[in-house]
Amino acid sequence: MKNIGNVFILGDSYSTFQGYIPGGYFTWYFRPTQTDTDVLEVTQTWWHQLLEKTKSNLVLNCSFSGSTICYTEREEDGYKGTSFCHRLSKLISDGFFKENKIDTFFIFGGTNDSWLGVPLGEIMYGEKTEQDLYSLFPAFCHLIEKIKENCKNARIITIVNTDLKPEISEMMNEVSNHYNTEVINLSGIVKQSGHPNVKGMNQIYNQIIEKL
């Protein structure tokens, strides 16, 4: 498997691990007393296995447990401004992508949008208002547009989780195809407490490797 270069991950709990995401970000996977999963080492995560296999470089794992893609977020304290769109916007405004070359950009989200029942809205290409970004479909379009604009030469790959509302999976495929970006539709992932366990992480890794 060839090297996929400098890797950026924009994700939710499925891509977290304590100590490997920005400080203050909520995590699902941690050591050593986690009881909701058997994933206790970072080497068991899908993304660490992928980086090791391809001998690639992780620039940033920007994953926040419980985060939505769109602006409609969880109501609990600590989630305001944590959406995929918010986090990407801050990185852009901070000049992160001007300072860091990204070769492969993974988007792995939508699970919390599906679980929380956020407004779906309509697929919208081109200009959108801030209010539009409170709905998932226009927010996902916005996300892809901004990544393409700021990481012009990056290979953009959307990973579509299992058990999403069918209309969400369909939208992610349609939008990815429209923008000529790649999409990997996962299948049969084994989960514990709604999250991939060791076997599930290995399945995700293998399905990504197969598509790459």
Backbone torsions as a table, in degrees:
resi	resn	phi	psi	omega
1	MET	NA	126.7	-175.1
2	LYS	-78.7	158.1	177.9
3	ASN	-61.1	137.6	178.7
4	ILE	-108.1	16.6	169.7
5	GLY	75.2	-145.6	179.8
6	ASN	-81.4	120.2	-171.3
7	VAL	-108.3	136.8	173.8
8	PHE	-122.3	135.0	178.4
9	ILE	-120.0	123.9	173.7
10	LEU	-112.3	108.3	-170.9
11	GLY	-147.1	-172.2	177.3
12	ASP	-119.1	-149.2	-174.6
13	SER	-57.2	-33.9	-176.4
14	TYR	-59.3	-22.7	-175.8
15	SER	-111.8	7.8	-179.1
16	THR	-85.6	158.7	162.9
17	PHE	-163.1	135.1	-177.0
18	GLN	-51.8	128.3	177.3
19	GLY	88.8	-4.6	-177.3
20	TYR	-120.0	8.0	175.7
21	ILE	-124.8	164.6	-178.6
22	PRO	-55.8	147.5	179.7
23	GLY	-58.1	135.8	-179.9
24	GLY	90.2	-11.9	178.0
25	TYR	-76.5	139.7	178.4
26	PHE	-73.2	141.4	-178.9
27	THR	-124.8	153.7	174.1
28	TRP	-102.1	-36.9	-177.0
29	TYR	-100.9	126.1	-179.1
30	PHE	-154.9	169.3	178.7
31	ARG	-121.0	157.5	-2.8
32	PRO	-110.9	5.9	-169.9
33	THR	-110.3	19.8	179.0
34	GLN	-62.8	133.1	-179.3
35	THR	-114.5	-11.3	-177.0
36	ASP	-90.5	-0.7	-179.4
37	THR	-157.0	158.9	173.9
38	ASP	-98.1	6.7	175.0
39	VAL	-82.2	100.6	-174.2
40	LEU	-116.5	-5.7	179.4
41	GLU	-129.5	143.0	-178.8
42	VAL	-60.9	-28.0	-179.7
43	THR	-66.1	-13.2	179.5
44	GLN	-89.5	-9.2	-178.6
45	THR	-73.9	155.1	-179.0
46	TRP	-60.9	-40.9	-173.0
47	TRP	-75.4	-34.2	177.8
48	HIS	-68.3	-40.5	176.2
49	GLN	-60.2	-41.2	-179.4
50	LEU	-64.9	-45.3	179.6
51	LEU	-62.3	-41.1	179.6
52	GLU	-65.7	-43.9	-177.5
53	LYS	-64.3	-40.0	-175.9
54	THR	-94.3	-3.2	-177.9
55	LYS	55.4	43.7	-176.7
56	SER	-102.9	168.9	-173.9
57	ASN	-109.1	125.8	176.0
58	LEU	-85.3	114.6	176.9
59	VAL	-79.8	-47.1	178.0
60	LEU	-160.1	134.2	169.9
61	ASN	-102.9	94.3	-176.1
62	CYS	-94.1	68.8	-176.8
63	SER	-117.0	136.4	-175.1
64	PHE	-132.0	115.4	-177.3
65	SER	-61.6	131.7	178.1
66	GLY	86.9	2.5	-174.4
67	SER	-84.3	146.9	174.7
68	THR	-96.7	163.0	172.3
69	ILE	-74.9	-44.9	-175.6
70	CYS	-86.9	173.3	-177.5
71	TYR	-69.9	-15.1	177.0
72	THR	-78.0	103.4	-171.6
73	GLU	-109.6	175.1	173.3
74	ARG	-60.8	150.5	-176.8
75	GLU	-85.7	-11.2	-178.7
76	GLU	-66.9	154.1	175.6
77	ASP	-58.6	140.2	176.5
78	GLY	100.3	-6.4	-177.9
79	TYR	-104.8	-11.5	-177.9
80	LYS	-62.3	126.4	177.8
81	GLY	78.0	19.6	-177.6
82	THR	-103.7	0.9	-177.7
83	SER	-60.6	162.1	176.6
84	PHE	-55.5	-43.4	-178.6
85	CYS	-65.6	-41.2	177.9
86	HIS	-62.7	-47.6	-176.3
87	ARG	-64.9	-41.7	178.4
88	LEU	-63.8	-42.9	179.9
89	SER	-59.5	-41.9	-179.9
90	LYS	-65.6	-41.2	178.4
91	LEU	-62.6	-39.5	178.4
92	ILE	-64.4	-47.3	-178.3
93	SER	-66.1	-28.2	178.0
94	ASP	-81.1	-4.1	179.1
95	GLY	79.0	18.8	-176.0
96	PHE	-58.1	-44.4	-174.0
97	PHE	-79.7	-12.5	172.1
98	LYS	-79.4	-27.5	-177.5
99	GLU	-94.6	-16.9	-175.5
100	ASN	-129.2	124.8	177.9
101	LYS	-82.1	126.1	178.7
102	ILE	-111.9	125.8	178.0
103	ASP	-96.5	-38.2	-178.4
104	THR	-132.4	123.1	-175.2
105	PHE	-117.6	112.7	178.1
106	PHE	-96.5	132.1	170.5
107	ILE	-113.0	119.6	-178.7
108	PHE	-133.9	89.4	-176.6
109	GLY	-155.2	-167.7	-178.4
110	GLY	100.1	-15.8	-178.2
111	THR	-64.3	-46.2	-179.2
112	ASN	-72.0	-33.5	174.3
113	ASP	-59.4	-41.5	-179.9
114	SER	-68.9	-46.2	-179.0
115	TRP	-63.0	-40.4	-174.6
116	LEU	-83.4	-12.1	-179.3
117	GLY	67.7	42.0	-179.8
118	VAL	-64.2	159.7	174.4
119	PRO	-59.8	139.1	-178.5
120	LEU	-90.5	-39.3	-179.2
121	GLY	67.7	-154.2	-178.1
122	GLU	-124.3	151.9	172.3
123	ILE	-63.6	126.8	-177.2
124	MET	-133.0	114.2	176.2
125	TYR	-95.4	138.6	179.5
126	GLY	92.8	-151.2	-171.2
127	GLU	-63.3	138.1	178.9
128	LYS	-138.7	152.4	176.0
129	THR	-87.5	166.4	175.8
130	GLU	-60.4	-37.8	-179.9
131	GLN	-62.8	-34.8	178.5
132	ASP	-58.3	-31.6	-174.1
133	LEU	-76.0	-2.4	173.1
134	TYR	-81.1	-5.8	176.1
135	SER	-110.8	144.5	-170.8
136	LEU	-65.4	-46.8	-172.9
137	PHE	-61.7	-50.7	176.5
138	PRO	-66.0	-31.4	179.6
139	ALA	-65.4	-39.1	178.9
140	PHE	-67.2	-40.2	175.2
141	CYS	-59.0	-46.1	179.4
142	HIS	-58.5	-43.1	-178.7
143	LEU	-59.6	-49.9	-179.7
144	ILE	-61.9	-43.6	-179.3
145	GLU	-59.6	-44.7	-177.5
146	LYS	-69.7	-35.9	177.2
147	ILE	-65.8	-45.0	179.7
148	LYS	-63.1	-36.0	-178.8
149	GLU	-70.0	-36.3	-172.9
150	ASN	-103.2	-14.3	175.7
151	CYS	-127.5	67.4	-165.9
152	LYS	-57.7	-33.1	-175.9
153	ASN	-105.6	9.8	-176.4
154	ALA	-78.9	147.0	170.4
155	ARG	-84.2	114.3	-175.6
156	ILE	-99.8	124.3	-176.6
157	ILE	-127.4	119.0	174.6
158	THR	-95.5	127.4	175.8
159	ILE	-100.4	121.5	-177.9
160	VAL	-100.5	117.8	-177.3
161	ASN	-67.8	160.7	169.8
162	THR	-79.0	162.4	173.8
163	ASP	68.1	15.7	172.4
164	LEU	-77.5	159.9	170.6
165	LYS	-57.3	134.5	-175.2
166	PRO	-53.4	-37.7	-178.6
167	GLU	-66.3	-26.7	177.9
168	ILE	-73.4	-45.8	177.1
169	SER	-59.2	-44.2	-179.9
170	GLU	-62.8	-41.9	179.7
171	MET	-62.4	-45.2	-178.6
172	MET	-60.6	-38.4	177.6
173	ASN	-68.8	-44.2	-178.3
174	GLU	-63.6	-46.0	-178.7
175	VAL	-66.9	-41.8	178.4
176	SER	-61.0	-42.6	178.3
177	ASN	-64.8	-39.5	179.6
178	HIS	-59.9	-42.2	-177.5
179	TYR	-90.5	5.6	178.4
180	ASN	58.6	39.7	173.8
181	THR	-109.3	162.9	-173.7
182	GLU	-85.5	155.0	178.3
183	VAL	-141.2	137.4	177.4
184	ILE	-121.0	114.4	179.8
185	ASN	-93.2	110.7	-179.1
186	LEU	-71.8	157.4	177.1
187	SER	-148.0	142.7	172.1
188	GLY	63.4	30.4	-177.1
189	ILE	-74.2	126.4	178.2
190	VAL	-78.5	130.2	-175.0
191	LYS	-129.4	156.8	176.2
192	GLN	-134.3	125.2	-175.2
193	SER	55.6	36.4	176.8
194	GLY	78.8	4.7	-177.3
195	HIS	-128.3	148.5	180.0
196	PRO	-60.6	132.7	173.3
197	ASN	-89.4	-165.9	-177.5
198	VAL	-56.9	-46.0	179.2
199	LYS	-63.1	-42.6	179.6
200	GLY	-62.8	-41.7	177.5
201	MET	-60.6	-41.6	179.8
202	ASN	-66.7	-36.1	177.0
203	GLN	-64.6	-43.3	178.4
204	ILE	-60.4	-48.4	178.7
205	TYR	-56.5	-48.3	-177.8
206	ASN	-64.0	-39.0	-179.7
207	GLN	-70.0	-34.3	175.7
208	ILE	-67.9	-47.4	179.1
209	ILE	-57.3	-42.5	-179.3
210	GLU	-61.0	-41.8	-179.5
211	LYS	-73.2	-36.3	-179.3
212	LEU	-66.9	NA	NA
